[in-house]
Structures are given as C-alpha cells and as structure tokens.
Amino acid sequence: MEMIMNGVVLLLGIAKGCLNRLTLQEWGYLLGVAFTLLRGLLIWYDNRTEQRRRTAIFERYAGELAQRGVRQAWNKLRRLEAKPPASDRAKK
C-alpha cells in the first residue's frame, strides 16, 4: 500500500511541476484537448445508442417479415395440397 501511495505522490508531484510552468496558451490548448475528448466520447456514445435503437427496429421488422413469410408459405402449401393435380384437371 505504501508503494502505491508513493507512486501516486510521485505522479502528482511531476504533474504539479509540469503544470505550474504552463503558459496561458498551453492551458488553452490543454483545455481544448479535454473538451475535444469529451465531445468525441459523447458523440461515440450517442452513435452507439442510435445504432442499438436501429438494430432493435430492424430485428423486430425482420422477425415480423419472417413470421409473415412462414405463414404465407404455409398457406400456399395448404392451397396446393387442396388442389387436384394438374393432370386430373386437364382430363376434366
């Protein structure tokens, strides 16, 4: 635990030493980088949410079409089974 605390204190000391020497322009650059990263993360999250929503809509639509297609095929088979063969119809 002491080793972890020493590492944290060392990193904070290095960060403080580096950040104290920054000019106003460098602070502005770092702030811009931070906002750009935040904006990128928010856009990524929004796109992921939208893609999941569209995928759910597509899956629901495809499921409905598949069920409808199975029902239509089943009904067509029943109609074909109910009809007499073509050779019997030609004789009549």
N, C-alpha and C positions, 0 to 999 in steps of 0.2 A: 504494500500500500504506500509505503514511504517513497518507493521508486516511482510510482505513478504520480504522486504529488510533486516530486522533484521535477519530473518531466513536464508536468503542467506549468509549474512555476517558471521553468526554463523557457518554454514556448511563449508564455505570457510576457516574460522579460524581453525576449527577442522581438515579439510583436510590438511592444511598447517602445522599444528602442528604435525600431524602423518607422513606426507611425508618428513619432514625435518630430521626425525630420522632414515630413512631407510638406510640400508647398500647397497653396490653395488650389492650384491647377491639378496637382496629383490627387488631392482629396476629391475634387470634382470628377476626375477620371474614375477613381475607385467607386464613387457613388453611382456613376453611370453604369459601371460594370455590374454593380449589385442590382440596380433596377433592371438592367437588361436580362440578367439571370432570372430574376423574379418574374419578369414578363414572359420569358421563354418557358418557365415552369408552368405558369398559368395557362399559356396557350397550349402546351402539351397536354395538360390535364383536361382542358376544355375539348380538345380534339379527341382525346381518348373517350371521354364521356359521350360525345356525339357519335363516334364510331360504334360504341356499345349500343347506343339507342337505335342507330340504323340497322345494326346486325340483328337486334331483337325484332325489329319490324320485319326485316327480310325473312328471318326464321319463321315468324308467325305466318307471313304471307306464303312462304314455300310450303309450310305444313298444311295450310288450308288448300292450296292448289294440289298437293299430293293426295289429300283425302278426297277432294273432288274428283281428281283423275282416277283414283281407285274405284270410287263409286260409279263413275261414268263407264269405266271398263267393265265392271261387274254387271251393270245394267245392260250393256251391249252384248255381253256373253249370254245373259239370260234371254234376251230377244233373239239372238242367233240360235240358241238351243230350242226355243219355242217354234221357230220357223221350220217348215219341212225342208228337206234337202232340195237343192236346185234341180236335180234330175227328176224328182217327184213333181215339181211344179211344171216342168217342161212337158211332161206326159199328159197333164190335165188340160 
